[in-house]
């Protein structure tokens, strides 16, 4: 099972019918693959206000959704706090970066019906990261043996932030949503900078990069 990190979003009109929607961008923490998910959304004003008339386009990045929409159901599944109004999701999109997600991907696109928070038991998390760490150690050992004599390589120390279960989900007997232990900046609609592909990083390097977004 792959895990994906949210890195940003955009709004627009898609397809031959120019349907309005919001696109969420993700990146795989294992391979670095970029994928996206498109949700239906309304990009026009619902009523007349001082800022504009009903039916006029909302400012760039803003959108409205209903409680029956797939986007609303997805957000609800993450356990994140809802905005005070359904047209104000744009103010808190950055919160999605604190939750790893998974789902069916085809041609770099998520099936939004399958998109959901990554839920793992503590044992599964331990096995996954232990196996990844062991592979990294073996690779580093092989690299060290192939290094010419007299050439000393050092790596900067990294602080591991790690992961912790989301205790608000009510699924403690079945698994926990994987979230960060460290705080994250709320930067909606702004992709995170990428340095080294996740699959080339050690566990500590990946966790540090993941927590610094």
PyMOL CGO cylinders between C-alpha atoms (Angstrom):
from pymol import cmd
from pymol.cgo import CYLINDER

trace = [
    CYLINDER, 0.00, 0.00, 0.00, 1.33, 3.42, -0.97, 0.3, 1, 1, 1, 1, 1, 1,
    CYLINDER, 1.33, 3.42, -0.97, 0.90, 6.60, 1.07, 0.3, 1, 1, 1, 1, 1, 1,
    CYLINDER, 0.90, 6.60, 1.07, 0.43, 10.06, -0.39, 0.3, 1, 1, 1, 1, 1, 1,
    CYLINDER, 0.43, 10.06, -0.39, 1.11, 13.51, 1.01, 0.3, 1, 1, 1, 1, 1, 1,
    CYLINDER, 1.11, 13.51, 1.01, -1.06, 16.50, 0.10, 0.3, 1, 1, 1, 1, 1, 1,
    CYLINDER, -1.06, 16.50, 0.10, 0.98, 19.35, -1.42, 0.3, 1, 1, 1, 1, 1, 1,
    CYLINDER, 0.98, 19.35, -1.42, -1.55, 21.82, -2.82, 0.3, 1, 1, 1, 1, 1, 1,
    CYLINDER, -1.55, 21.82, -2.82, -4.76, 22.48, -4.74, 0.3, 1, 1, 1, 1, 1, 1,
    CYLINDER, -4.76, 22.48, -4.74, -6.21, 24.51, -7.59, 0.3, 1, 1, 1, 1, 1, 1,
    CYLINDER, -6.21, 24.51, -7.59, -9.66, 25.31, -8.97, 0.3, 1, 1, 1, 1, 1, 1,
    CYLINDER, -9.66, 25.31, -8.97, -10.89, 25.44, -12.55, 0.3, 1, 1, 1, 1, 1, 1,
    CYLINDER, -10.89, 25.44, -12.55, -13.21, 24.10, -15.23, 0.3, 1, 1, 1, 1, 1, 1,
    CYLINDER, -13.21, 24.10, -15.23, -12.39, 20.66, -16.61, 0.3, 1, 1, 1, 1, 1, 1,
    CYLINDER, -12.39, 20.66, -16.61, -13.30, 18.35, -19.47, 0.3, 1, 1, 1, 1, 1, 1,
    CYLINDER, -13.30, 18.35, -19.47, -15.32, 18.94, -22.61, 0.3, 1, 1, 1, 1, 1, 1,
    CYLINDER, -15.32, 18.94, -22.61, -18.26, 20.13, -20.54, 0.3, 1, 1, 1, 1, 1, 1,
    CYLINDER, -18.26, 20.13, -20.54, -16.03, 22.59, -18.64, 0.3, 1, 1, 1, 1, 1, 1,
    CYLINDER, -16.03, 22.59, -18.64, -17.34, 21.34, -15.31, 0.3, 1, 1, 1, 1, 1, 1,
    CYLINDER, -17.34, 21.34, -15.31, -16.27, 23.35, -12.27, 0.3, 1, 1, 1, 1, 1, 1,
    CYLINDER, -16.27, 23.35, -12.27, -14.12, 21.59, -9.73, 0.3, 1, 1, 1, 1, 1, 1,
    CYLINDER, -14.12, 21.59, -9.73, -11.23, 21.59, -7.28, 0.3, 1, 1, 1, 1, 1, 1,
    CYLINDER, -11.23, 21.59, -7.28, -8.06, 19.58, -7.89, 0.3, 1, 1, 1, 1, 1, 1,
    CYLINDER, -8.06, 19.58, -7.89, -5.98, 18.27, -4.98, 0.3, 1, 1, 1, 1, 1, 1,
    CYLINDER, -5.98, 18.27, -4.98, -2.33, 17.43, -5.67, 0.3, 1, 1, 1, 1, 1, 1,
    CYLINDER, -2.33, 17.43, -5.67, -0.46, 14.67, -3.84, 0.3, 1, 1, 1, 1, 1, 1,
    CYLINDER, -0.46, 14.67, -3.84, 2.96, 13.04, -3.96, 0.3, 1, 1, 1, 1, 1, 1,
    CYLINDER, 2.96, 13.04, -3.96, 3.85, 9.45, -3.04, 0.3, 1, 1, 1, 1, 1, 1,
    CYLINDER, 3.85, 9.45, -3.04, 6.11, 9.20, 0.01, 0.3, 1, 1, 1, 1, 1, 1,
    CYLINDER, 6.11, 9.20, 0.01, 7.57, 5.96, -1.37, 0.3, 1, 1, 1, 1, 1, 1,
    CYLINDER, 7.57, 5.96, -1.37, 8.23, 6.71, -5.04, 0.3, 1, 1, 1, 1, 1, 1,
    CYLINDER, 8.23, 6.71, -5.04, 7.76, 10.45, -5.41, 0.3, 1, 1, 1, 1, 1, 1,
    CYLINDER, 7.76, 10.45, -5.41, 4.99, 9.91, -7.98, 0.3, 1, 1, 1, 1, 1, 1,
    CYLINDER, 4.99, 9.91, -7.98, 2.74, 12.94, -8.44, 0.3, 1, 1, 1, 1, 1, 1,
    CYLINDER, 2.74, 12.94, -8.44, -0.99, 12.21, -8.47, 0.3, 1, 1, 1, 1, 1, 1,
    CYLINDER, -0.99, 12.21, -8.47, -4.15, 14.27, -8.27, 0.3, 1, 1, 1, 1, 1, 1,
    CYLINDER, -4.15, 14.27, -8.27, -7.84, 14.05, -7.39, 0.3, 1, 1, 1, 1, 1, 1,
    CYLINDER, -7.84, 14.05, -7.39, -10.62, 16.13, -8.94, 0.3, 1, 1, 1, 1, 1, 1,
    CYLINDER, -10.62, 16.13, -8.94, -13.79, 16.90, -6.99, 0.3, 1, 1, 1, 1, 1, 1,
    CYLINDER, -13.79, 16.90, -6.99, -16.90, 18.65, -8.27, 0.3, 1, 1, 1, 1, 1, 1,
    CYLINDER, -16.90, 18.65, -8.27, -17.30, 22.11, -6.77, 0.3, 1, 1, 1, 1, 1, 1,
    CYLINDER, -17.30, 22.11, -6.77, -19.11, 25.38, -7.41, 0.3, 1, 1, 1, 1, 1, 1,
    CYLINDER, -19.11, 25.38, -7.41, -16.92, 28.33, -8.34, 0.3, 1, 1, 1, 1, 1, 1,
    CYLINDER, -16.92, 28.33, -8.34, -19.64, 31.00, -8.39, 0.3, 1, 1, 1, 1, 1, 1,
    CYLINDER, -19.64, 31.00, -8.39, -21.26, 33.20, -5.75, 0.3, 1, 1, 1, 1, 1, 1,
    CYLINDER, -21.26, 33.20, -5.75, -24.44, 31.85, -4.21, 0.3, 1, 1, 1, 1, 1, 1,
    CYLINDER, -24.44, 31.85, -4.21, -26.02, 35.22, -3.43, 0.3, 1, 1, 1, 1, 1, 1,
    CYLINDER, -26.02, 35.22, -3.43, -25.55, 38.94, -3.93, 0.3, 1, 1, 1, 1, 1, 1,
    CYLINDER, -25.55, 38.94, -3.93, -22.95, 40.49, -1.64, 0.3, 1, 1, 1, 1, 1, 1,
    CYLINDER, -22.95, 40.49, -1.64, -20.94, 43.67, -1.49, 0.3, 1, 1, 1, 1, 1, 1,
    CYLINDER, -20.94, 43.67, -1.49, -18.11, 41.75, -3.18, 0.3, 1, 1, 1, 1, 1, 1,
    CYLINDER, -18.11, 41.75, -3.18, -20.18, 40.61, -6.16, 0.3, 1, 1, 1, 1, 1, 1,
    CYLINDER, -20.18, 40.61, -6.16, -23.48, 39.44, -7.58, 0.3, 1, 1, 1, 1, 1, 1,
    CYLINDER, -23.48, 39.44, -7.58, -24.94, 35.94, -7.38, 0.3, 1, 1, 1, 1, 1, 1,
    CYLINDER, -24.94, 35.94, -7.38, -23.59, 33.77, -10.19, 0.3, 1, 1, 1, 1, 1, 1,
    CYLINDER, -23.59, 33.77, -10.19, -20.36, 35.74, -10.53, 0.3, 1, 1, 1, 1, 1, 1,
    CYLINDER, -20.36, 35.74, -10.53, -17.09, 33.84, -10.32, 0.3, 1, 1, 1, 1, 1, 1,
    CYLINDER, -17.09, 33.84, -10.32, -15.50, 33.57, -6.89, 0.3, 1, 1, 1, 1, 1, 1,
    CYLINDER, -15.50, 33.57, -6.89, -11.94, 34.87, -6.44, 0.3, 1, 1, 1, 1, 1, 1,
    CYLINDER, -11.94, 34.87, -6.44, -9.19, 32.51, -7.59, 0.3, 1, 1, 1, 1, 1, 1,
    CYLINDER, -9.19, 32.51, -7.59, -8.76, 29.55, -5.25, 0.3, 1, 1, 1, 1, 1, 1,
    CYLINDER, -8.76, 29.55, -5.25, -12.19, 29.85, -3.62, 0.3, 1, 1, 1, 1, 1, 1,
    CYLINDER, -12.19, 29.85, -3.62, -14.94, 27.27, -4.09, 0.3, 1, 1, 1, 1, 1, 1,
    CYLINDER, -14.94, 27.27, -4.09, -18.20, 26.01, -2.62, 0.3, 1, 1, 1, 1, 1, 1,
    CYLINDER, -18.20, 26.01, -2.62, -19.28, 22.42, -1.99, 0.3, 1, 1, 1, 1, 1, 1,
    CYLINDER, -19.28, 22.42, -1.99, -22.37, 20.71, -0.56, 0.3, 1, 1, 1, 1, 1, 1,
    CYLINDER, -22.37, 20.71, -0.56, -22.71, 18.16, 2.22, 0.3, 1, 1, 1, 1, 1, 1,
    CYLINDER, -22.71, 18.16, 2.22, -23.50, 15.44, -0.33, 0.3, 1, 1, 1, 1, 1, 1,
    CYLINDER, -23.50, 15.44, -0.33, -20.32, 16.05, -2.31, 0.3, 1, 1, 1, 1, 1, 1,
    CYLINDER, -20.32, 16.05, -2.31, -17.39, 13.62, -2.38, 0.3, 1, 1, 1, 1, 1, 1,
    CYLINDER, -17.39, 13.62, -2.38, -15.09, 16.39, -1.18, 0.3, 1, 1, 1, 1, 1, 1,
    CYLINDER, -15.09, 16.39, -1.18, -17.20, 16.93, 1.94, 0.3, 1, 1, 1, 1, 1, 1,
    CYLINDER, -17.20, 16.93, 1.94, -17.23, 13.19, 2.67, 0.3, 1, 1, 1, 1, 1, 1,
    CYLINDER, -17.23, 13.19, 2.67, -13.47, 12.96, 2.16, 0.3, 1, 1, 1, 1, 1, 1,
    CYLINDER, -13.47, 12.96, 2.16, -12.81, 15.88, 4.52, 0.3, 1, 1, 1, 1, 1, 1,
    CYLINDER, -12.81, 15.88, 4.52, -15.14, 14.36, 7.09, 0.3, 1, 1, 1, 1, 1, 1,
    CYLINDER, -15.14, 14.36, 7.09, -13.20, 11.08, 6.93, 0.3, 1, 1, 1, 1, 1, 1,
    CYLINDER, -13.20, 11.08, 6.93, -9.93, 12.83, 7.80, 0.3, 1, 1, 1, 1, 1, 1,
    CYLINDER, -9.93, 12.83, 7.80, -11.23, 13.97, 11.18, 0.3, 1, 1, 1, 1, 1, 1,
    CYLINDER, -11.23, 13.97, 11.18, -10.01, 17.52, 10.50, 0.3, 1, 1, 1, 1, 1, 1,
    CYLINDER, -10.01, 17.52, 10.50, -11.98, 20.46, 11.84, 0.3, 1, 1, 1, 1, 1, 1,
    CYLINDER, -11.98, 20.46, 11.84, -14.65, 21.77, 9.49, 0.3, 1, 1, 1, 1, 1, 1,
    CYLINDER, -14.65, 21.77, 9.49, -14.65, 25.46, 8.50, 0.3, 1, 1, 1, 1, 1, 1,
    CYLINDER, -14.65, 25.46, 8.50, -17.48, 27.57, 9.89, 0.3, 1, 1, 1, 1, 1, 1,
    CYLINDER, -17.48, 27.57, 9.89, -19.02, 27.74, 6.42, 0.3, 1, 1, 1, 1, 1, 1,
    CYLINDER, -19.02, 27.74, 6.42, -18.88, 25.33, 3.47, 0.3, 1, 1, 1, 1, 1, 1,
    CYLINDER, -18.88, 25.33, 3.47, -17.57, 28.07, 1.18, 0.3, 1, 1, 1, 1, 1, 1,
    CYLINDER, -17.57, 28.07, 1.18, -14.54, 28.64, 3.41, 0.3, 1, 1, 1, 1, 1, 1,
    CYLINDER, -14.54, 28.64, 3.41, -12.65, 25.41, 2.88, 0.3, 1, 1, 1, 1, 1, 1,
    CYLINDER, -12.65, 25.41, 2.88, -10.05, 27.40, 0.94, 0.3, 1, 1, 1, 1, 1, 1,
    CYLINDER, -10.05, 27.40, 0.94, -8.91, 28.92, 4.24, 0.3, 1, 1, 1, 1, 1, 1,
    CYLINDER, -8.91, 28.92, 4.24, -7.94, 25.59, 5.78, 0.3, 1, 1, 1, 1, 1, 1,
    CYLINDER, -7.94, 25.59, 5.78, -6.78, 23.41, 2.87, 0.3, 1, 1, 1, 1, 1, 1,
    CYLINDER, -6.78, 23.41, 2.87, -3.25, 23.35, 4.29, 0.3, 1, 1, 1, 1, 1, 1,
    CYLINDER, -3.25, 23.35, 4.29, -4.50, 21.15, 7.13, 0.3, 1, 1, 1, 1, 1, 1,
    CYLINDER, -4.50, 21.15, 7.13, -4.70, 18.25, 4.68, 0.3, 1, 1, 1, 1, 1, 1,
    CYLINDER, -4.70, 18.25, 4.68, -0.89, 18.08, 4.67, 0.3, 1, 1, 1, 1, 1, 1,
    CYLINDER, -0.89, 18.08, 4.67, -1.04, 16.64, 8.21, 0.3, 1, 1, 1, 1, 1, 1,
    CYLINDER, -1.04, 16.64, 8.21, -2.82, 13.47, 7.04, 0.3, 1, 1, 1, 1, 1, 1,
    CYLINDER, -2.82, 13.47, 7.04, -1.38, 10.78, 4.77, 0.3, 1, 1, 1, 1, 1, 1,
    CYLINDER, -1.38, 10.78, 4.77, -3.89, 9.42, 2.27, 0.3, 1, 1, 1, 1, 1, 1,
    CYLINDER, -3.89, 9.42, 2.27, -4.30, 6.37, 0.05, 0.3, 1, 1, 1, 1, 1, 1,
    CYLINDER, -4.30, 6.37, 0.05, -6.60, 5.16, -2.68, 0.3, 1, 1, 1, 1, 1, 1,
    CYLINDER, -6.60, 5.16, -2.68, -6.86, 3.66, -6.16, 0.3, 1, 1, 1, 1, 1, 1,
    CYLINDER, -6.86, 3.66, -6.16, -4.73, 5.47, -8.75, 0.3, 1, 1, 1, 1, 1, 1,
    CYLINDER, -4.73, 5.47, -8.75, -5.03, 5.20, -12.54, 0.3, 1, 1, 1, 1, 1, 1,
    CYLINDER, -5.03, 5.20, -12.54, -2.98, 7.32, -14.96, 0.3, 1, 1, 1, 1, 1, 1,
    CYLINDER, -2.98, 7.32, -14.96, -1.76, 9.48, -12.05, 0.3, 1, 1, 1, 1, 1, 1,
    CYLINDER, -1.76, 9.48, -12.05, -5.34, 10.24, -10.99, 0.3, 1, 1, 1, 1, 1, 1,
    CYLINDER, -5.34, 10.24, -10.99, -7.12, 9.18, -7.80, 0.3, 1, 1, 1, 1, 1, 1,
    CYLINDER, -7.12, 9.18, -7.80, -10.54, 7.60, -7.95, 0.3, 1, 1, 1, 1, 1, 1,
    CYLINDER, -10.54, 7.60, -7.95, -12.20, 10.01, -5.50, 0.3, 1, 1, 1, 1, 1, 1,
    CYLINDER, -12.20, 10.01, -5.50, -14.58, 7.26, -4.40, 0.3, 1, 1, 1, 1, 1, 1,
    CYLINDER, -14.58, 7.26, -4.40, -11.58, 5.40, -2.93, 0.3, 1, 1, 1, 1, 1, 1,
    CYLINDER, -11.58, 5.40, -2.93, -9.57, 8.34, -1.56, 0.3, 1, 1, 1, 1, 1, 1,
    CYLINDER, -9.57, 8.34, -1.56, -9.28, 8.08, 2.22, 0.3, 1, 1, 1, 1, 1, 1,
    CYLINDER, -9.28, 8.08, 2.22, -6.89, 8.69, 5.12, 0.3, 1, 1, 1, 1, 1, 1,
    CYLINDER, -6.89, 8.69, 5.12, -4.20, 6.04, 5.50, 0.3, 1, 1, 1, 1, 1, 1,
    CYLINDER, -4.20, 6.04, 5.50, -5.26, 3.85, 8.42, 0.3, 1, 1, 1, 1, 1, 1,
    CYLINDER, -5.26, 3.85, 8.42, -2.74, 1.47, 9.96, 0.3, 1, 1, 1, 1, 1, 1,
    CYLINDER, -2.74, 1.47, 9.96, -2.46, -0.40, 13.21, 0.3, 1, 1, 1, 1, 1, 1,
    CYLINDER, -2.46, -0.40, 13.21, 0.55, 0.33, 15.40, 0.3, 1, 1, 1, 1, 1, 1,
    CYLINDER, 0.55, 0.33, 15.40, 2.05, -3.04, 14.44, 0.3, 1, 1, 1, 1, 1, 1,
    CYLINDER, 2.05, -3.04, 14.44, 1.68, -2.30, 10.71, 0.3, 1, 1, 1, 1, 1, 1,
    CYLINDER, 1.68, -2.30, 10.71, 3.35, 1.09, 11.10, 0.3, 1, 1, 1, 1, 1, 1,
    CYLINDER, 3.35, 1.09, 11.10, 6.22, -0.51, 13.01, 0.3, 1, 1, 1, 1, 1, 1,
    CYLINDER, 6.22, -0.51, 13.01, 6.71, -3.26, 10.41, 0.3, 1, 1, 1, 1, 1, 1,
    CYLINDER, 6.71, -3.26, 10.41, 6.55, -0.83, 7.50, 0.3, 1, 1, 1, 1, 1, 1,
    CYLINDER, 6.55, -0.83, 7.50, 9.11, 1.60, 8.86, 0.3, 1, 1, 1, 1, 1, 1,
    CYLINDER, 9.11, 1.60, 8.86, 11.38, -1.08, 10.33, 0.3, 1, 1, 1, 1, 1, 1,
    CYLINDER, 11.38, -1.08, 10.33, 11.61, -2.81, 6.97, 0.3, 1, 1, 1, 1, 1, 1,
    CYLINDER, 11.61, -2.81, 6.97, 12.30, 0.47, 5.18, 0.3, 1, 1, 1, 1, 1, 1,
    CYLINDER, 12.30, 0.47, 5.18, 14.97, 1.41, 7.70, 0.3, 1, 1, 1, 1, 1, 1,
    CYLINDER, 14.97, 1.41, 7.70, 16.71, -1.97, 7.42, 0.3, 1, 1, 1, 1, 1, 1,
    CYLINDER, 16.71, -1.97, 7.42, 16.84, -1.62, 3.65, 0.3, 1, 1, 1, 1, 1, 1,
    CYLINDER, 16.84, -1.62, 3.65, 18.29, 1.86, 3.97, 0.3, 1, 1, 1, 1, 1, 1,
    CYLINDER, 18.29, 1.86, 3.97, 20.96, 0.67, 6.40, 0.3, 1, 1, 1, 1, 1, 1,
    CYLINDER, 20.96, 0.67, 6.40, 21.98, -2.16, 4.07, 0.3, 1, 1, 1, 1, 1, 1,
    CYLINDER, 21.98, -2.16, 4.07, 22.21, 0.25, 1.14, 0.3, 1, 1, 1, 1, 1, 1,
    CYLINDER, 22.21, 0.25, 1.14, 24.29, 2.70, 3.16, 0.3, 1, 1, 1, 1, 1, 1,
    CYLINDER, 24.29, 2.70, 3.16, 26.61, -0.09, 4.32, 0.3, 1, 1, 1, 1, 1, 1,
    CYLINDER, 26.61, -0.09, 4.32, 27.21, -1.20, 0.73, 0.3, 1, 1, 1, 1, 1, 1,
    CYLINDER, 27.21, -1.20, 0.73, 27.93, 2.38, -0.29, 0.3, 1, 1, 1, 1, 1, 1,
    CYLINDER, 27.93, 2.38, -0.29, 30.43, 2.76, 2.54, 0.3, 1, 1, 1, 1, 1, 1,
    CYLINDER, 30.43, 2.76, 2.54, 32.29, -0.41, 1.52, 0.3, 1, 1, 1, 1, 1, 1,
    CYLINDER, 32.29, -0.41, 1.52, 32.64, 0.90, -2.03, 0.3, 1, 1, 1, 1, 1, 1,
    CYLINDER, 32.64, 0.90, -2.03, 34.05, 4.25, -0.89, 0.3, 1, 1, 1, 1, 1, 1,
    CYLINDER, 34.05, 4.25, -0.89, 37.75, 4.74, -1.65, 0.3, 1, 1, 1, 1, 1, 1,
    CYLINDER, 37.75, 4.74, -1.65, 40.16, 4.81, 1.27, 0.3, 1, 1, 1, 1, 1, 1,
    CYLINDER, 40.16, 4.81, 1.27, 40.82, 8.23, 2.74, 0.3, 1, 1, 1, 1, 1, 1,
    CYLINDER, 40.82, 8.23, 2.74, 37.51, 9.68, 1.53, 0.3, 1, 1, 1, 1, 1, 1,
    CYLINDER, 37.51, 9.68, 1.53, 35.33, 10.35, 4.54, 0.3, 1, 1, 1, 1, 1, 1,
    CYLINDER, 35.33, 10.35, 4.54, 31.64, 10.94, 4.04, 0.3, 1, 1, 1, 1, 1, 1,
    CYLINDER, 31.64, 10.94, 4.04, 29.52, 12.54, 6.71, 0.3, 1, 1, 1, 1, 1, 1,
    CYLINDER, 29.52, 12.54, 6.71, 25.82, 13.22, 6.80, 0.3, 1, 1, 1, 1, 1, 1,
    CYLINDER, 25.82, 13.22, 6.80, 24.19, 16.05, 8.74, 0.3, 1, 1, 1, 1, 1, 1,
    CYLINDER, 24.19, 16.05, 8.74, 22.29, 15.08, 11.84, 0.3, 1, 1, 1, 1, 1, 1,
    CYLINDER, 22.29, 15.08, 11.84, 18.53, 14.97, 11.48, 0.3, 1, 1, 1, 1, 1, 1,
    CYLINDER, 18.53, 14.97, 11.48, 15.79, 15.27, 14.03, 0.3, 1, 1, 1, 1, 1, 1,
    CYLINDER, 15.79, 15.27, 14.03, 13.11, 12.62, 13.60, 0.3, 1, 1, 1, 1, 1, 1,
    CYLINDER, 13.11, 12.62, 13.60, 9.58, 13.85, 14.13, 0.3, 1, 1, 1, 1, 1, 1,
    CYLINDER, 9.58, 13.85, 14.13, 7.93, 10.48, 13.61, 0.3, 1, 1, 1, 1, 1, 1,
    CYLINDER, 7.93, 10.48, 13.61, 4.25, 9.68, 13.30, 0.3, 1, 1, 1, 1, 1, 1,
    CYLINDER, 4.25, 9.68, 13.30, 1.44, 9.30, 15.78, 0.3, 1, 1, 1, 1, 1, 1,
    CYLINDER, 1.44, 9.30, 15.78, -2.12, 7.98, 15.58, 0.3, 1, 1, 1, 1, 1, 1,
    CYLINDER, -2.12, 7.98, 15.58, -5.06, 10.38, 15.39, 0.3, 1, 1, 1, 1, 1, 1,
    CYLINDER, -5.06, 10.38, 15.39, -6.88, 9.72, 18.66, 0.3, 1, 1, 1, 1, 1, 1,
    CYLINDER, -6.88, 9.72, 18.66, -10.07, 11.48, 17.54, 0.3, 1, 1, 1, 1, 1, 1,
    CYLINDER, -10.07, 11.48, 17.54, -11.08, 8.95, 14.93, 0.3, 1, 1, 1, 1, 1, 1,
    CYLINDER, -11.08, 8.95, 14.93, -12.76, 6.40, 17.19, 0.3, 1, 1, 1, 1, 1, 1,
    CYLINDER, -12.76, 6.40, 17.19, -11.13, 3.46, 15.41, 0.3, 1, 1, 1, 1, 1, 1,
    CYLINDER, -11.13, 3.46, 15.41, -8.53, 2.49, 17.99, 0.3, 1, 1, 1, 1, 1, 1,
    CYLINDER, -8.53, 2.49, 17.99, -9.42, -1.19, 17.75, 0.3, 1, 1, 1, 1, 1, 1,
    CYLINDER, -9.42, -1.19, 17.75, -9.05, -1.30, 13.98, 0.3, 1, 1, 1, 1, 1, 1,
    CYLINDER, -9.05, -1.30, 13.98, -6.33, 1.20, 13.15, 0.3, 1, 1, 1, 1, 1, 1,
    CYLINDER, -6.33, 1.20, 13.15, -5.36, 4.83, 13.35, 0.3, 1, 1, 1, 1, 1, 1,
    CYLINDER, -5.36, 4.83, 13.35, -5.06, 7.57, 10.79, 0.3, 1, 1, 1, 1, 1, 1,
    CYLINDER, -5.06, 7.57, 10.79, -1.41, 8.40, 10.27, 0.3, 1, 1, 1, 1, 1, 1,
    CYLINDER, -1.41, 8.40, 10.27, -0.63, 12.03, 11.16, 0.3, 1, 1, 1, 1, 1, 1,
    CYLINDER, -0.63, 12.03, 11.16, 2.45, 14.05, 11.99, 0.3, 1, 1, 1, 1, 1, 1,
    CYLINDER, 2.45, 14.05, 11.99, 3.77, 14.54, 15.51, 0.3, 1, 1, 1, 1, 1, 1,
    CYLINDER, 3.77, 14.54, 15.51, 5.25, 17.93, 14.55, 0.3, 1, 1, 1, 1, 1, 1,
    CYLINDER, 5.25, 17.93, 14.55, 3.27, 21.02, 13.63, 0.3, 1, 1, 1, 1, 1, 1,
    CYLINDER, 3.27, 21.02, 13.63, 2.87, 22.07, 10.02, 0.3, 1, 1, 1, 1, 1, 1,
    CYLINDER, 2.87, 22.07, 10.02, 2.40, 25.42, 8.36, 0.3, 1, 1, 1, 1, 1, 1,
    CYLINDER, 2.40, 25.42, 8.36, -1.04, 26.09, 6.94, 0.3, 1, 1, 1, 1, 1, 1,
    CYLINDER, -1.04, 26.09, 6.94, -0.11, 27.04, 3.39, 0.3, 1, 1, 1, 1, 1, 1,
    CYLINDER, -0.11, 27.04, 3.39, -3.07, 26.28, 1.11, 0.3, 1, 1, 1, 1, 1, 1,
    CYLINDER, -3.07, 26.28, 1.11, -2.62, 26.23, -2.65, 0.3, 1, 1, 1, 1, 1, 1,
    CYLINDER, -2.62, 26.23, -2.65, 1.19, 26.24, -2.34, 0.3, 1, 1, 1, 1, 1, 1,
    CYLINDER, 1.19, 26.24, -2.34, 3.09, 23.07, -3.38, 0.3, 1, 1, 1, 1, 1, 1,
    CYLINDER, 3.09, 23.07, -3.38, 5.84, 22.00, -1.02, 0.3, 1, 1, 1, 1, 1, 1,
    CYLINDER, 5.84, 22.00, -1.02, 9.42, 22.24, -2.30, 0.3, 1, 1, 1, 1, 1, 1,
    CYLINDER, 9.42, 22.24, -2.30, 10.98, 18.92, -3.29, 0.3, 1, 1, 1, 1, 1, 1,
    CYLINDER, 10.98, 18.92, -3.29, 14.63, 18.12, -2.73, 0.3, 1, 1, 1, 1, 1, 1,
    CYLINDER, 14.63, 18.12, -2.73, 15.42, 14.41, -3.01, 0.3, 1, 1, 1, 1, 1, 1,
    CYLINDER, 15.42, 14.41, -3.01, 12.83, 11.83, -4.13, 0.3, 1, 1, 1, 1, 1, 1,
    CYLINDER, 12.83, 11.83, -4.13, 11.34, 10.07, -1.07, 0.3, 1, 1, 1, 1, 1, 1,
    CYLINDER, 11.34, 10.07, -1.07, 12.51, 6.65, -2.32, 0.3, 1, 1, 1, 1, 1, 1,
    CYLINDER, 12.51, 6.65, -2.32, 16.13, 7.86, -2.21, 0.3, 1, 1, 1, 1, 1, 1,
    CYLINDER, 16.13, 7.86, -2.21, 15.91, 9.17, 1.34, 0.3, 1, 1, 1, 1, 1, 1,
    CYLINDER, 15.91, 9.17, 1.34, 16.54, 7.43, 4.65, 0.3, 1, 1, 1, 1, 1, 1,
    CYLINDER, 16.54, 7.43, 4.65, 13.67, 7.21, 7.13, 0.3, 1, 1, 1, 1, 1, 1,
    CYLINDER, 13.67, 7.21, 7.13, 15.00, 10.14, 9.18, 0.3, 1, 1, 1, 1, 1, 1,
    CYLINDER, 15.00, 10.14, 9.18, 15.52, 12.25, 6.07, 0.3, 1, 1, 1, 1, 1, 1,
    CYLINDER, 15.52, 12.25, 6.07, 12.01, 11.57, 4.83, 0.3, 1, 1, 1, 1, 1, 1,
    CYLINDER, 12.01, 11.57, 4.83, 10.41, 12.27, 8.20, 0.3, 1, 1, 1, 1, 1, 1,
    CYLINDER, 10.41, 12.27, 8.20, 12.32, 15.53, 8.54, 0.3, 1, 1, 1, 1, 1, 1,
    CYLINDER, 12.32, 15.53, 8.54, 11.33, 16.67, 5.05, 0.3, 1, 1, 1, 1, 1, 1,
    CYLINDER, 11.33, 16.67, 5.05, 7.74, 15.57, 5.66, 0.3, 1, 1, 1, 1, 1, 1,
    CYLINDER, 7.74, 15.57, 5.66, 7.45, 17.44, 8.97, 0.3, 1, 1, 1, 1, 1, 1,
    CYLINDER, 7.45, 17.44, 8.97, 9.08, 20.62, 7.66, 0.3, 1, 1, 1, 1, 1, 1,
    CYLINDER, 9.08, 20.62, 7.66, 6.37, 21.25, 5.00, 0.3, 1, 1, 1, 1, 1, 1,
]
cmd.load_cgo(trace, "trace")
